[in-house]
Amino acid sequence: MALIVLASASGSPGVSTTALGLTLNWHRPVLLVDADPTGSSSVFAGYFHGTQEPTGGLINLALSLREGTLAEALPRETLLLDPDAPAERSAWFLPGIRAHEQAPSLLPLWDPLTERLRGLERNGQDVIVDGGRLGLAGWPQPLIAASDLTLLVIRSSLPALAGATSWAKTLQTEFAGVGGLSRLGVLLVDEARRWPAVPTGARVRPYTARHIAKALQVPVVASVEWEPEVAEVYSHGARKPRKFESSGLLRGYRASAAAIESVLGANRAALAPTNGGHT
């Protein structure tokens, strides 16, 4: 089981859409947790077309924590995202708050919920967390601290790079304190198709994965092409365009899932016992 957190440092780079896209293209059973402290999830209004009755989600779990029934409440608050997916790739959703004023009430929940999410290993489930924007009131810092991998989601523009710099340094310091620099990475939402070709010698626009990794001193673990008409299938419940399944964005989600698994596998191998130095 792996706990993966996606979050943004500034702006709106598409964390929620990317988290949902990754979840629906994941290679194992997975639970998507909406931990965005802004209360702005688009899953019900967008992906579900407003047809799915919302559950209380995290707020109900916060209430159950006070009553000592968190373990029993967690499965009741999750919803199946794609009923047509095979069991070995089932995707579930734990809804978040409805309004940002509710975010501070989640602070006592994060630590015990992290422990319960870790327990999903018994079901063979991974967990992907939409952490929203870092540093807001009620943000899920304990989930980030306990994550196997936290990914800063950023666009490929200079303002996005500038906005991510300070948080990249902060998270590097926090993970380094527990020996976990390999638990931090970047997921790049590449906007290259939005920009016309630039003349030779002109400033690179947008910035490449190599430039971003060098500037932030954080590896770019994965990259997806930004295709708004494809992304809107997830973010707005739009009709699937032609060649949806073979689109660059979906290929990017699937490649990102494989790249994330590669990093997690390398981390697990590094932590595995060496059997007394014998292979």
C-alpha positions in Angstrom: 0.0 0.0 0.0 1.2 3.5 -0.8 0.1 6.9 0.5 0.6 9.6 -2.2 -0.3 13.2 -1.7 -0.7 15.8 -4.5 -0.7 19.5 -3.6 0.0 22.9 -5.0 2.2 25.8 -3.8 0.2 28.5 -5.5 -2.4 29.2 -8.2 -4.6 26.5 -9.6 -2.4 24.1 -11.5 -5.0 21.3 -11.7 -4.4 19.3 -8.5 -7.9 18.0 -8.2 -8.2 17.0 -11.8 -4.8 15.4 -11.8 -5.6 13.5 -8.6 -8.9 12.2 -10.1 -7.3 11.4 -13.4 -4.5 9.4 -11.7 -7.0 7.6 -9.5 -9.2 6.5 -12.5 -6.1 5.3 -14.4 -4.4 3.6 -11.4 -3.1 0.0 -11.7 -4.4 -1.3 -8.3 -7.4 -0.7 -6.1 -7.2 2.9 -4.9 -9.0 5.4 -2.7 -9.0 9.1 -3.6 -9.2 11.4 -0.5 -10.4 14.9 -1.0 -8.4 16.8 1.7 -8.5 20.2 -0.1 -9.1 22.8 2.7 -10.9 25.2 0.4 -13.9 22.9 0.1 -14.0 23.4 -3.6 -14.1 19.8 -4.8 -15.6 19.4 -8.3 -16.1 15.7 -8.1 -19.8 15.8 -7.3 -20.7 18.8 -9.5 -18.2 17.8 -12.3 -17.3 14.1 -12.6 -20.6 12.9 -11.1 -22.7 15.4 -13.1 -24.6 16.3 -9.9 -26.3 12.9 -9.9 -24.5 11.3 -6.9 -25.9 12.1 -3.5 -23.0 13.6 -1.4 -22.0 11.9 1.8 -20.7 13.8 4.8 -17.3 12.5 4.0 -14.5 14.0 6.2 -16.9 16.0 8.4 -18.8 12.8 9.3 -15.4 11.1 10.1 -14.5 14.0 12.4 -17.8 13.4 14.2 -17.2 9.7 14.4 -13.7 10.3 15.8 -15.3 12.1 18.8 -17.6 9.1 19.3 -14.8 6.5 19.0 -16.2 5.0 15.8 -13.8 6.2 13.1 -12.9 2.6 11.9 -16.5 1.7 11.3 -17.4 5.0 9.7 -14.6 5.1 7.1 -16.1 2.5 4.7 -19.5 4.1 5.0 -18.3 7.5 3.8 -16.6 6.2 0.6 -18.2 6.1 -2.8 -17.4 4.0 -5.9 -16.0 6.2 -8.7 -16.3 3.9 -11.6 -18.7 1.0 -11.3 -17.5 -0.4 -14.6 -13.9 -0.8 -13.6 -12.6 -4.3 -12.8 -12.2 -5.3 -9.2 -8.4 -5.3 -9.5 -8.6 -1.6 -10.5 -11.5 -0.4 -8.4 -11.5 3.3 -7.5 -13.2 4.8 -4.5 -13.7 8.4 -3.3 -13.7 9.9 0.2 -15.4 13.3 -0.1 -14.0 16.4 1.6 -15.6 19.4 3.2 -18.3 21.6 1.6 -16.9 25.0 2.7 -13.6 26.3 3.8 -15.0 27.3 7.2 -15.1 23.6 8.1 -11.4 23.1 7.5 -10.1 23.8 11.0 -12.5 21.2 12.4 -10.5 18.5 10.6 -7.2 19.2 12.4 -7.9 16.6 15.1 -8.8 14.0 12.4 -5.7 14.0 10.3 -3.4 11.9 12.5 -6.0 9.1 13.3 -7.2 9.1 9.7 -3.6 8.6 8.5 -3.4 5.5 10.7 -6.7 4.2 9.3 -5.6 4.9 5.7 -2.4 2.9 6.4 -4.7 0.1 7.5 -6.2 -0.2 4.0 -3.1 -2.2 3.1 -5.1 -5.2 4.3 -7.5 -4.6 1.3 -4.6 -4.1 -1.1 -5.6 -0.4 -1.6 -3.4 2.5 -2.4 -4.4 6.0 -1.3 -4.1 9.2 -3.4 -4.8 12.4 -1.5 -5.9 15.7 -3.1 -4.2 18.0 -0.6 -5.2 21.2 -2.3 -3.1 24.3 -1.7 -0.4 24.1 1.0 -0.5 26.1 4.1 -4.1 27.0 4.3 -6.1 26.7 7.5 -6.8 23.1 8.2 -4.4 21.8 5.5 -3.5 18.1 5.8 0.1 18.4 7.0 0.1 15.1 8.9 -0.9 13.3 5.7 2.0 14.9 3.9 4.4 14.1 6.7 3.3 10.4 6.6 3.2 10.1 2.9 5.3 7.7 0.9 5.5 10.3 -1.8 4.4 13.9 -2.0 4.1 15.6 -5.4 4.1 19.3 -5.9 1.8 19.8 -8.9 2.9 22.8 -11.0 2.5 24.2 -14.4 5.4 24.8 -16.7 5.3 28.6 -16.6 7.7 31.0 -14.9 5.0 32.3 -12.4 4.3 28.7 -11.4 7.9 27.9 -10.9 8.4 31.1 -8.8 5.4 30.2 -6.7 6.7 26.7 -6.0 10.2 27.7 -4.9 9.6 28.5 -1.2 7.4 25.5 -0.6 9.9 23.2 -2.3 12.6 24.4 0.1 10.2 24.0 3.1 9.2 20.4 2.2 12.8 19.5 1.4 13.8 20.6 4.9 10.9 18.7 6.5 11.6 15.4 4.7 15.3 15.7 5.1 14.8 15.8 8.9 13.4 12.3 8.7 15.8 11.1 6.0 13.2 11.3 3.3 14.3 13.5 0.4 13.2 10.7 -2.0 9.6 11.2 -0.7 9.3 14.6 -2.5 8.9 15.2 -6.2 7.2 17.3 -8.8 4.3 16.4 -11.1 4.5 18.7 -14.1 1.4 19.8 -15.9 3.1 20.7 -19.2 1.5 23.5 -21.1 3.8 23.4 -24.1 1.0 23.0 -26.6 -0.5 26.3 -25.4 2.5 28.3 -26.6 3.6 29.1 -30.1 7.2 28.2 -31.1 9.7 30.7 -29.9 12.5 32.1 -32.0 16.0 30.7 -31.5 17.7 32.3 -28.6 14.5 33.5 -27.0 13.7 32.6 -23.4 12.3 29.1 -23.1 8.6 29.2 -22.6 7.3 27.1 -21.1 10.0 25.7 -18.9 11.1 22.1 -19.3 11.2 19.4 -16.7 15.0 19.7 -16.6 14.8 23.4 -15.9 12.2 23.0 -13.2 14.1 20.1 -11.5 17.2 22.2 -11.5 15.5 25.4 -10.2 13.6 23.6 -7.4 16.3 21.0 -6.6 13.4 18.5 -6.6 13.1 15.7 -9.2 10.3 15.8 -11.7 8.8 12.4 -11.1 6.1 12.6 -13.8 4.7 14.9 -16.5 1.3 15.2 -18.2 0.3 17.2 -21.3 -2.4 19.7 -20.5 -5.4 19.1 -22.8 -8.3 21.1 -21.5 -10.9 19.3 -23.6 -9.8 16.0 -22.2 -9.4 17.2 -18.6 -12.9 18.6 -18.6 -14.2 15.0 -18.7 -12.9 14.7 -15.2 -13.3 18.3 -13.9 -16.7 19.1 -15.5 -18.2 15.8 -16.5 -17.9 16.7 -20.1 -18.6 14.3 -22.9 -15.6 12.3 -23.9 -13.9 13.7 -27.0 -12.8 11.5 -29.9 -9.8 9.3 -29.1 -10.2 10.1 -25.4 -8.6 6.8 -24.3 -5.5 7.5 -26.5 -5.2 11.2 -25.7 -1.9 12.6 -24.5 -3.4 13.5 -21.1 -4.6 9.9 -20.4 -1.3 8.5 -21.6 0.4 11.0 -19.2 -1.8 9.8 -16.3 -0.9 6.2 -17.0 2.8 6.9 -17.4 2.7 9.0 -14.2 1.2 6.1 -12.3 4.0 3.9 -13.6 6.7 6.5 -12.7 5.3 6.9 -9.2 5.3 3.2 -8.7 8.9 3.1 -9.9 9.9 5.7 -7.2 8.0 3.9 -4.5 9.6 0.6 -5.5 13.1 2.1 -5.3 12.3 3.5 -1.9 11.0 0.2 -0.7 14.1 -1.5 -2.0 16.4 1.0 -0.2 14.6 0.3 3.1 14.6 -3.5 2.7 16.9 -5.5 4.9 20.1 -6.6 3.2 20.1 -10.1 4.8 23.4 -9.5 6.5 25.1 -8.1 3.4 24.4 -11.3 1.4 22.3 -11.3 -1.8 
